[in-house]
């Protein structure tokens, strides 16, 4: 006989919660008021919300210890951007405003009419005054503000464009690839025939931070209202402040959705708990369940704000999730309460409710909290912040459910015990005393046979219709084929998934930065970042010809990459300078002696760190090409770094400030896998400890893996990339996978039904409706995010929808069918002794079959057999799924004592 039971932790927990339930029911007002006072005190932490907000994109959405950040530190330590401003040599984005101007009525922007409007707009921008004129704030080159090369070439005279010949991408040693886009050249030459876009930068001197911010704000105000006078061109605009400001405003876009969410949650909760019986109605119970989830958010967020925890914008989606989790737990409590005897004392009813429900909620809470806290291992601060706030909120939700909500459930039980109306609290007659009374005026009906509240119609549907249909042989074949299709589609999607988050997606859809990013992607991707190649080796012998050959060999490998065009280095120019000046630079002293003069004259002075007669570091530049997609960015960065690492002649690093954002590609997959594996193992441990059947843990692991593969695969079909936002949701996926799968497996293996099909039907009867309630309530908590104008919140909804959908389908379809093919033995029974070689009961304890209710195990009502044990020597009494009812005298059944023999057709 199959026998495997590990309830050494679950049993003491049940007894402890039974005592707690009785204590709460005895002192309900204390447990109702204290959480309110605690929430009020902790909620005061919201006064620090503005100070704790962390909306810096680099800080929140790039790896904390990313390689590019270390590379930037090295570059900044060794190269000082002194003298003339150089966009090429920036180690950060800089402080700037930018315009991308495209044709409105014509494709070619290089016409006299279009350039007239462009020059007029340029003059209006330069006339902005933020305490100081633009000419005093601008970054200067050669004593003049840096401007657009094309406008400089025509000397700001639009009529000269018709007589000017532009070569692309280089015009007289000026690179035009980053300032004109959509270029068409004349056949067989580099002469520009037409261009679709012109980009103008307005860089500011970073020494004037306060005045710079004011000027940029005035720039944004000018452009946002600049709708007149432009007949031939269309303008998109951007500043170095725009990304962070628009990202910050993105969280404000979901604030109006909170009221809709709570309305939906309350409506669904009330509808699920609505009864026609005016006494048994649970309207107020459902409302307080939603209110309890709100208190959990207030308390947890306030506590962490008091503690100084940064509040990232991603945390704004947490209340939606907490509401769903809180309502799920509420359904568990109500479901277990309804299975208690209505004529018992309230203390006894709540004790039984806690004994049955609290372990379930504990399992759910542990799995969810561990999943979130494991997310703290990720190198993205936005994920860390979300996981800390959400994990803590889940804990508070758990505490308030077994205190605040439990206390109100007890008070509502006292109302029901007095047969009082749910709204007026006035005593109403029972139906049996007034059979002709109106439903609004009579109430308190219950199942006379079981002594509990009447059974829900949905439970009957799963038992009589859905369960038998699902266990039909032909249905099983269809389900297997359906699962095969699901798995194949999921795996294919996983292979198609894209990595990384596009920066435009951090702003709302209606933001002006979206148009700018779209134009930039459309017109200015032919030439990508101009990447620094830095020689870190202080001991590299630049004057040694063999050392230079080794360096040239490495640079040639950079040149040979498919995404690069050419390397620009100061060293070849210095060698050419040697030839012109008839110098011998193969000598160390001569090389160093003539170097300062060359650097000053050539404009390469910012590219060589020549200190104390030593070259500590130097840098070169390589132009990248055709970087239009996220995968191109990833491949470009990887190829450049790999080439630098393989250079044995000299120690190199490659850097561009955009690498700070590209670093997410290097860690996102590995960190996602790390978090998923760690959380899955944690779920497995919890299952082994708290689920009294280890075989169930195997199905838990299977279901988690299956749901995660499905969610990751269908993400690709729904245009969701693998990034720090979706990483959050994949961690959440694990917790919810447990909710929908672990307990259906346990309900099956613990069933005493004689066949696998009947075990599956019995499990669905116990779990079907609560699982539907759980899914609907959780989706209701996030569904309004589908209407959000922010990519971040829409992504949260999409993945949560996939998690709940696939988790539910696994729970009520796939897992029951699979389990019916691999039937387990019935439940293992307790208090069995061996006497004279024959099994018999000496003292039959309380035995209970556990059933899942919403997202945990709920022991069904126990069949009390102590008083009948003396009449049943040498007999097995199977605990079956029956209500707690008075047991009639059945001694005549056992007039002939025969040893009990277990009969289970699924057990050898």
KASUL-V111897 format. One record per helix or strand of 3 or more residues. SS is the DSSP state (A for helix, B for strand). FROM is the first residue (numbers start at 0). TO is the last residue. If there is no record, write none. Layout:
ss->{SS;SS}
from->{FROM;FROM}
to->{TO;TO}
This chain:
ss->{A;A;A;A;A;B;A;A;A;A;B;B;A;B;A;A;A;A;A;A;A;A;A;A;B;A;B;A;A;A;B;B;A;B;A;A;A;A;A;B;B;B;B;A;A}
from->{9;27;56;66;86;95;111;133;148;157;190;196;208;232;241;254;282;312;345;380;456;472;502;511;526;544;563;569;587;604;607;613;629;651;658;694;723;755;790;831;837;849;856;865;890}
to->{25;51;60;77;88;102;125;136;152;162;193;203;223;238;251;272;305;337;376;416;469;495;505;522;534;558;567;580;601;606;610;624;645;654;689;716;748;786;820;834;840;851;858;870;893}
